[in-house]
């Protein structure tokens, strides 16, 4: 009697693993070039809306003894009474009560019911514990048990199917990649930053805001997600958003440790977020400019004064896997009298405009869950003698305006250096 439920529980568990292990790959198999969506980033150059600390980028380093947790851990949930459980389902009005001891019932108990709220709470607990669950299903539903314990008849799997469907729709499997690429999910955090900013403004103190520990996914992160390219969409959006609400420091959980470290726990080779953060540190200055984007909610935009020159750095995050974004740039309250090239040397009067440096970050082979990140098409590496290989890796293009192009599922830093600049980035 117990063997069949265990096998079905294994199927359920494997189904979860199959979903969580899925890959997101930018497909180029469609004929022709990707579609293009257009939008405009409106940047206010009058006053900065926030100022970060010089060392805005921060990473945590926890004490991490092997005994800290049992994760990863397998938990088998079920036992003999699993065969006599009814799962509450959406719209089910039948009272959902627990087991009651009754010598006349199968196994000495009445049928029990698993409430949906209890199932949700259990899954939250399992996730926080870092456990993988082997869940035994109610394999006696619809069958008749004789006095000798023999079960006859076919299993009615309807109730079990309802539980599986509910679980998947509820997102218990943790569709983390879907959340990362969902602009509504990313934008939902802005209310937290806004509320904290308001509290501090009204406090009458010199207290400032820090993000002291943020890893994006609890329980040491999620392997093949939080240590891959796709997580930079969340991370850079967080850095840009936090800075726009005058947050002074943002500490990433962690420098090394778990699956969300900036460095690989075993080899100490940088994960993609390390490079994303390093470019943010080197290109985005301390002063933050108010930026809004109009055109599609799949493109996120943040602007700082440039780190290395007078001018601005625009960070574009394209969450769309099907459309390239052609982004117009409108900078208000800025007066430019002389353009600069990438080496800060004056251009001739007929040079055709202002040099824009571009740093495009994409995933190797279009695989969002790759641990290799490309800068303008070339893999980023660390050289033992020279450090991070990035200098002279930018693409130089003329004209800060009218637009910048951000490819499907990519990140773009666009640096526009202005010599005589009237605005907040002096």
SVG drawing of the C-alpha trace seen along z (x, -y; Angstrom):
<svg xmlns="http://www.w3.org/2000/svg" viewBox="-19 -77 70 88">
<polyline fill="none" stroke="black" stroke-width="0.4" points="0.0,0.0 2.8,-2.4 4.9,-1.8 2.7,-3.4 2.2,-6.7 6.0,-6.9 6.5,-6.6 3.9,-9.2 5.5,-11.5 8.8,-11.1 7.1,-12.0 5.7,-15.1 9.1,-16.0 10.8,-15.4 8.2,-17.6 9.2,-20.4 12.8,-19.9 12.1,-19.9 10.4,-23.3 13.1,-24.9 15.9,-23.6 14.4,-25.1 16.6,-27.5 15.8,-30.8 17.6,-31.2 17.4,-34.1 16.3,-32.4 17.6,-33.7 15.8,-31.1 13.0,-33.4 13.5,-34.7 14.7,-38.3 16.0,-40.7 14.2,-41.0 11.4,-43.5 12.1,-47.0 10.2,-48.9 10.7,-52.6 10.7,-54.7 12.3,-57.8 14.3,-58.2 13.6,-61.6 16.4,-62.8 16.3,-65.9 19.6,-67.6 18.6,-70.4 19.1,-68.9 20.1,-65.4 17.5,-63.4 20.0,-61.5 23.7,-61.2 25.3,-57.8 28.4,-57.2 31.7,-56.9 31.6,-53.2 27.9,-52.7 28.6,-49.1 29.0,-46.9 29.0,-43.1 28.5,-41.1 30.7,-38.3 29.0,-36.0 30.5,-33.5 29.7,-30.3 30.7,-27.2 29.6,-23.8 27.3,-23.3 25.3,-26.4 22.5,-24.4 21.5,-21.0 20.7,-22.4 20.5,-20.8 18.1,-18.4 15.5,-15.9 12.3,-15.5 9.8,-12.7 6.3,-13.8 3.5,-11.3 3.5,-7.9 0.7,-5.5 -2.0,-8.1 -1.1,-9.8 -3.4,-7.2 -6.4,-8.6 -5.9,-12.4 -8.2,-14.7 -6.6,-17.8 -8.7,-21.0 -9.0,-22.6 -10.2,-26.0 -13.9,-26.4 -14.2,-23.3 -17.0,-24.1 -16.7,-20.8 -15.4,-21.2 -11.7,-20.5 -11.0,-18.8 -8.0,-16.9 -7.6,-13.2 -9.7,-11.9 -8.9,-8.7 -11.5,-6.1 -10.9,-2.4 -13.5,-1.7 -11.7,-3.8 -8.8,-2.8 -5.6,-2.6 -7.5,-3.6 -8.4,-7.1 -11.1,-9.0 -10.2,-10.6 -8.2,-13.8 -8.1,-16.9 -5.1,-19.2 -6.2,-22.8 -4.7,-25.0 -3.5,-27.5 -1.6,-24.8 -0.1,-23.5 1.1,-27.1 2.6,-27.5 4.4,-24.1 5.9,-25.1 7.2,-28.4 8.8,-26.5 10.4,-24.0 11.8,-26.7 13.3,-28.6 14.8,-25.3 16.3,-24.7 14.6,-21.3 13.6,-19.1 10.3,-17.4 9.3,-13.9 5.5,-14.1 3.4,-10.9 0.0,-11.1 -3.4,-9.8 -3.2,-6.6 -6.2,-4.9 -8.7,-7.5 -11.4,-5.7 -10.1,-2.3 -11.7,0.3 -9.7,1.7 -10.7,5.2 -10.6,6.6 -7.2,8.2 -5.8,4.9 -5.9,5.6 -6.8,2.6 -8.9,3.2 -10.2,0.9 -8.7,-2.0 -7.1,-5.1 -9.1,-8.3 -6.3,-10.8 -8.6,-13.9 -7.9,-15.3 -4.1,-14.8 -4.2,-16.5 -6.0,-19.4 -3.3,-19.7 -0.5,-19.6 -2.2,-22.2 -2.9,-24.5 0.8,-24.2 2.1,-25.1 -0.2,-28.0 0.6,-29.2 4.3,-29.4 5.5,-27.1 8.2,-25.9 9.6,-29.4 9.5,-30.8 12.4,-33.0 13.5,-33.8 9.9,-34.8 9.9,-37.2 13.2,-38.7 12.0,-39.4 8.7,-40.8 8.8,-44.6 5.8,-44.7 7.6,-42.5 10.8,-44.5 8.9,-47.8 7.0,-46.6 10.1,-47.3 10.0,-51.0 7.2,-51.5 9.6,-50.2 12.3,-52.6 9.9,-55.5 8.3,-54.8 11.7,-54.7 12.8,-57.9 9.7,-59.7 10.3,-58.4 13.9,-59.7 12.9,-63.1 10.3,-63.5 12.6,-62.2 14.5,-65.5 17.7,-63.5 20.8,-63.0 20.0,-59.3 20.6,-57.9 19.4,-54.8 21.5,-51.7 20.6,-48.4 22.4,-46.2 21.9,-42.8 20.1,-41.9 20.5,-38.7 17.3,-38.6 16.4,-35.0 16.5,-33.6 18.2,-30.5 21.5,-31.1 20.0,-31.9 19.0,-29.6 21.7,-27.7 21.7,-28.3 19.7,-31.6 21.3,-33.9 24.8,-33.0 24.1,-33.5 23.6,-36.4 19.9,-36.7 20.3,-37.8 22.0,-41.0 18.6,-42.3 17.4,-42.2 20.7,-43.4 21.3,-46.4 17.6,-47.4 18.0,-47.3 21.2,-49.4 19.5,-52.0 16.3,-52.1 18.0,-52.3 20.2,-55.1 17.2,-57.0 15.7,-57.1 18.9,-58.5 20.1,-55.3 23.8,-55.8 25.1,-52.2 23.8,-48.9 25.3,-45.7 24.9,-42.6 24.5,-39.3 27.2,-38.1 30.8,-38.6 31.3,-34.8 29.0,-32.2 25.9,-30.4 24.6,-30.6 24.2,-34.4 27.8,-35.4 29.6,-37.8 32.4,-35.2 32.1,-31.5 32.3,-29.8 34.7,-27.2 36.9,-28.8 36.5,-32.5 36.0,-33.2 33.6,-36.2 30.0,-35.5 28.2,-37.8 26.9,-40.1 30.5,-40.9 31.1,-42.4 27.7,-44.2 28.5,-45.8 32.0,-46.8 30.8,-48.6 28.2,-50.3 30.9,-51.4 33.2,-52.7 30.7,-54.4 27.8,-55.6 28.8,-58.7 27.5,-59.6 24.8,-62.1 21.6,-60.5 19.3,-62.2 15.6,-61.8 14.8,-59.5 11.5,-58.3 11.0,-56.0 8.1,-56.2 7.3,-53.5 7.3,-50.1 7.4,-48.8 10.0,-46.1 12.7,-48.7 14.0,-50.1 16.2,-53.3 18.4,-54.9 20.8,-57.9 23.7,-59.2 26.3,-61.9 29.2,-60.2 31.9,-58.8 35.0,-59.8 33.9,-63.0 31.4,-65.8 28.3,-64.3 25.9,-61.5 25.7,-57.7 22.4,-56.1 21.7,-52.5 19.2,-50.7 17.8,-47.3 15.9,-45.5 13.7,-42.7 12.2,-41.8 13.4,-38.7 11.7,-39.4 12.2,-43.1 15.3,-45.3 14.7,-48.7 15.5,-51.9 15.7,-54.5 15.5,-58.2 17.3,-60.3 15.9,-63.7 18.1,-65.7 16.4,-68.7 18.0,-71.8 21.5,-71.0 23.6,-73.4 26.4,-71.9 28.9,-74.2 31.8,-71.8 31.8,-68.1 34.4,-65.7 35.6,-62.4 36.2,-59.3 39.7,-60.5 38.4,-63.9 40.1,-65.7 38.2,-68.4 36.6,-67.4 36.6,-69.5 33.6,-71.8 32.3,-69.5 32.8,-66.2 29.1,-65.5 28.2,-65.7 29.1,-64.3 30.8,-60.9 28.8,-58.3 30.5,-55.3 28.5,-52.1 29.0,-49.0 26.6,-46.2 26.3,-43.2 24.7,-40.0 24.7,-36.3 27.0,-33.9 25.2,-32.0 22.0,-33.8 21.6,-31.6 20.3,-33.8 21.4,-31.2 25.0,-31.2 27.7,-32.1 29.7,-33.8 28.9,-37.4 29.9,-39.2 30.9,-42.8 30.3,-44.1 30.4,-40.5 33.6,-39.5 33.7,-37.3 34.7,-39.1 37.6,-37.5 40.0,-38.4 43.7,-38.4 46.1,-37.5 48.4,-40.3 46.2,-43.1 42.9,-42.4 39.5,-43.0 39.8,-43.2 37.5,-46.1 39.4,-49.1 39.1,-50.1 36.2,-47.6 33.5,-50.3 31.9,-51.0 32.3,-54.7 29.5,-56.2 28.7,-59.7 25.8,-61.7 24.5,-61.3 21.2,-61.9 18.9,-60.9 18.9,-57.3 20.6,-54.3 19.9,-50.7 19.5,-48.1 19.3,-44.5 16.9,-41.8 17.6,-40.6 20.6,-42.9 22.0,-45.6 23.5,-48.8 25.6,-51.5 25.7,-54.6 28.2,-57.3 27.8,-60.7 30.7,-63.1 29.9,-66.8 32.7,-69.5 30.8,-72.7 27.9,-71.4 25.3,-73.5 23.4,-71.3 23.7,-69.2 26.7,-67.1 29.3,-69.9"/>
</svg>
